Amino acid sequence: MHFVTTRDVTLHYRLDGDPARQPLLAFVNSLGTDFRIWDDVAKHLRRHFAVLLHDTRGHGLSSIGETPYTIETLAADLGELADHVGARRLIVCGISVGGQVAISLANLRPDLVSALILCDTAPRIGDEMSWNMRIAAIEAGGIEAVADPIVTRWFAPGYVARHPEEFAGYRAMLVRQPRQGYIATCAALRESDLTETVREITVPTLCLVGEHDASTPRHLVEAMAKLISGAEFRAIPAAGHLPPIERPEALAEIVRTFASRIAMESLSHVAH
């Protein structure tokens, strides 16, 4: 395990490969999960790319740090982690709140981000009332009080019935997140509206959504793609809000194809 302290937080991370020799892919987890949701995707990509995974602050083995959070705070964490591992340029793949982190990092650090993969995310996720209700429920009864409906929405219909063991495991991942970190991330999402930031994205961007995503439905992700000049959009069949769990091979192949093209274009620009 690897840890680094940046500003007010200690981040848990894993780096596979050498970012000085290989194109670097950085993955950002969703609310209530940790970087293990990317394991089955990352294993398909390590031969071709360096892969950087980290638990966002307040999640997994990373510390909570100062609260409240903003999306910009989470993005700055990733920027400092990338600097720590010696990254010059990276492609960022973020899911749900991780997608907002990716968008924010491209805005904060245009020197660092060469492309974006925005998975099951939107410029604005939920509304003030829904986030306040979730925060109040967790303050009263802990994450356990909201766990079942949240985890059910992570997956396509029928997944939970077919895979009860996986449902139990990912539910345990959710309820074991630090309550303070989870609530602080909910508050960051409540305050976040990146619509204008999305309009200003200039790097190559791929927008993805599980076709059965009930949290950030297809129409939201497709609308986001239309705000970004030149963005590509794809739906992933038989997946809900977390395709890296349900369809890791399919997602990895989409990421590999896109990232390989970006890497080749970058080499071409350097050659010229």
C-alpha positions in Angstrom: 0.0 0.0 0.0 1.1 3.5 -0.7 0.2 6.8 1.0 1.1 10.4 0.5 0.2 13.5 2.5 -0.8 16.6 0.6 -2.0 19.7 2.4 -4.5 18.5 5.0 -5.1 14.9 3.9 -3.3 11.6 3.5 -4.3 9.8 0.3 -4.1 6.0 -0.2 -3.1 5.2 -3.8 -1.7 2.6 -6.1 0.5 3.2 -9.2 1.1 0.4 -11.7 3.6 1.0 -14.4 5.9 3.9 -15.1 4.4 7.3 -16.0 7.7 8.4 -17.4 7.6 5.6 -20.0 3.9 4.9 -20.5 0.8 6.9 -21.0 -0.9 7.4 -17.6 -4.5 6.7 -16.9 -5.9 8.0 -13.6 -9.2 6.6 -12.3 -11.5 8.4 -9.7 -14.0 6.5 -7.6 -17.7 7.3 -7.0 -19.4 8.3 -3.8 -19.4 5.6 -1.2 -16.8 3.4 -2.9 -13.0 3.2 -3.0 -10.5 2.5 -5.8 -11.2 -1.3 -5.7 -14.2 -0.7 -8.0 -11.6 -0.2 -10.8 -9.6 -3.3 -10.2 -11.1 -5.4 -12.9 -10.8 -2.6 -15.4 -7.2 -1.8 -14.5 -6.0 -5.3 -14.9 -7.0 -5.2 -18.6 -5.1 -2.0 -19.2 -1.8 -2.4 -17.3 0.1 -3.9 -20.3 -0.4 -0.7 -22.3 -0.7 2.1 -19.7 0.5 3.2 -16.4 -2.5 3.2 -14.1 -3.1 5.5 -11.1 -5.8 4.7 -8.5 -6.6 6.5 -5.3 -9.2 6.6 -2.6 -10.7 10.1 -2.6 -10.5 12.0 0.7 -13.0 10.7 3.2 -13.2 7.3 1.4 -11.4 4.0 1.7 -8.0 4.3 3.5 -7.6 8.0 2.8 -8.0 10.3 5.7 -11.0 12.7 6.0 -9.1 16.0 6.0 -10.8 19.3 6.6 -14.5 19.6 5.9 -16.6 20.8 4.2 -15.3 19.6 0.8 -15.7 21.1 -2.6 -15.3 19.3 -6.0 -12.3 21.6 -6.5 -10.7 20.3 -3.3 -11.0 16.7 -4.6 -9.6 17.7 -7.9 -6.6 19.5 -6.3 -5.9 16.3 -4.3 -5.6 14.3 -7.6 -3.4 17.0 -9.1 -1.0 16.9 -6.2 -1.0 13.1 -6.3 -0.2 13.2 -10.0 2.7 15.6 -9.3 3.9 13.3 -6.5 4.2 10.2 -8.8 5.9 12.3 -11.5 3.1 12.5 -14.0 3.6 15.0 -16.8 0.2 14.4 -18.6 -2.6 12.1 -17.8 -5.9 10.9 -19.1 -8.5 11.1 -16.3 -11.4 8.6 -16.1 -13.9 9.5 -13.4 -17.2 8.0 -12.5 -20.2 9.8 -10.9 -18.6 12.4 -8.4 -15.3 11.2 -9.8 -16.4 12.5 -13.2 -17.0 15.9 -11.7 -13.5 15.7 -10.2 -12.1 15.0 -13.6 -13.9 17.9 -15.1 -12.6 20.2 -12.4 -9.1 19.0 -12.7 -9.0 19.7 -16.4 -10.1 23.2 -15.5 -7.7 23.7 -12.6 -4.7 22.0 -14.3 -4.8 22.3 -18.1 -1.1 21.6 -18.0 -1.7 18.1 -16.6 -4.9 16.7 -18.3 -4.6 15.5 -21.9 -8.1 13.9 -22.2 -11.2 13.0 -20.2 -13.4 9.9 -19.8 -16.5 11.0 -18.0 -18.4 7.9 -16.9 -22.0 8.0 -15.5 -21.7 11.6 -14.4 -23.2 15.0 -15.2 -22.4 18.7 -14.6 -25.0 18.7 -11.8 -26.0 15.5 -10.0 -29.2 15.6 -7.9 -30.6 18.7 -6.3 -30.3 20.6 -3.0 -33.4 18.8 -1.5 -32.3 15.3 -2.4 -28.8 15.8 -1.0 -30.1 17.5 2.2 -32.5 14.5 2.7 -29.7 12.0 2.3 -27.4 13.9 4.7 -30.2 14.2 7.3 -30.9 10.4 7.0 -27.2 9.6 7.5 -26.8 12.0 10.4 -29.8 10.3 12.1 -29.1 6.6 11.3 -25.7 6.3 9.7 -24.9 5.2 6.1 -26.7 1.9 7.0 -30.0 3.7 6.9 -29.7 4.5 3.2 -27.5 1.6 2.0 -30.0 -0.7 0.4 -31.6 1.7 -2.1 -28.3 3.3 -2.9 -26.5 0.0 -3.7 -29.5 -1.3 -5.7 -29.3 1.8 -8.0 -25.6 1.1 -8.7 -26.6 -1.9 -10.8 -28.8 -2.8 -13.8 -32.1 -4.5 -13.0 -31.7 -8.1 -12.1 -28.0 -7.9 -11.1 -28.7 -8.0 -7.3 -30.9 -11.1 -7.6 -28.3 -12.8 -9.8 -25.3 -11.8 -7.7 -26.4 -11.6 -4.0 -22.8 -12.1 -2.8 -21.5 -9.2 -4.8 -24.4 -7.0 -3.6 -23.5 -7.9 0.0 -19.9 -7.1 -0.6 -20.4 -3.7 -2.2 -23.0 -2.9 0.4 -20.3 -3.5 3.1 -18.0 -1.3 1.1 -20.5 1.5 1.3 -21.5 1.3 5.0 -17.8 1.1 6.0 -17.0 4.5 4.5 -16.3 7.2 7.1 -19.6 8.9 7.8 -18.0 12.4 8.0 -16.2 11.9 4.6 -19.4 10.6 3.0 -21.5 13.5 4.2 -18.8 16.0 3.2 -18.8 14.6 -0.3 -22.6 14.7 -0.5 -22.4 18.4 0.5 -19.8 19.0 -2.3 -22.1 17.5 -4.8 -25.0 19.5 -3.5 -23.1 22.7 -4.1 -21.6 21.7 -7.4 -22.9 22.9 -10.8 -20.2 22.5 -13.5 -22.3 23.4 -16.5 -20.3 26.4 -17.5 -17.0 24.5 -16.8 -18.1 21.7 -19.0 -18.8 24.1 -21.9 -15.1 25.2 -21.6 -13.6 21.8 -22.0 -11.1 21.7 -24.9 -9.4 18.3 -24.4 -10.6 15.2 -26.2 -13.5 13.8 -24.2 -15.4 10.5 -24.1 -18.8 10.4 -22.2 -20.0 7.0 -21.1 -23.2 5.8 -19.4 -24.6 2.4 -18.4 -27.8 2.0 -20.3 -29.7 1.3 -17.1 -28.2 4.0 -15.0 -30.9 5.4 -12.7 -28.6 7.9 -10.9 -27.2 9.8 -13.9 -29.5 8.6 -16.7 -28.5 8.4 -20.3 -30.3 11.7 -21.2 -28.2 13.6 -18.7 -24.9 12.2 -19.9 -25.8 12.6 -23.5 -26.8 16.2 -22.8 -23.4 16.8 -21.2 -21.6 15.4 -24.2 -23.5 17.9 -26.4 -22.0 20.8 -24.4 -18.4 19.7 -25.1 -16.9 20.4 -28.4 -16.1 17.2 -30.2 -17.0 14.9 -27.4 -17.9 11.3 -28.1 -20.8 9.5 -26.4 -21.4 5.8 -25.8 -23.8 3.8 -23.8 -22.7 0.5 -22.2 -25.2 -2.3 -22.5 -26.3 -4.3 -19.4 -24.9 -1.8 -17.0 -26.2 0.5 -14.3 -24.4 3.3 -12.5 -21.2 1.4 -12.0 -20.0 -0.2 -15.2 -16.5 -0.9 -13.9 -18.2 -3.5 -11.6 -20.8 -5.0 -14.0 -19.0 -4.7 -17.3 -15.3 -4.3 -16.6 -14.0 -5.9 -19.8 -16.4 -3.9 -22.0 -15.4 -0.6 -20.2 -11.7 -1.4 -20.4 -11.9 -2.0 -24.1 -13.6 1.3 -24.7 -11.1 3.1 -22.5 -8.1 1.3 -24.2 -9.3 2.3 -27.7 -9.9 5.9 -26.7 -6.7 6.3 -24.7 -4.5 4.6 -27.3 -5.7 7.0 -29.9 -5.0 10.0 -27.6 -1.5 8.6 -26.8 -0.8 8.2 -30.6 -1.9 11.7 -31.3 0.2 13.0 -28.5 3.3 11.2 -29.9 2.5 12.5 -33.4 2.4 16.1 -32.1 5.7 15.6 -30.3 7.3 14.2 -33.5 6.2 17.3 -35.4 
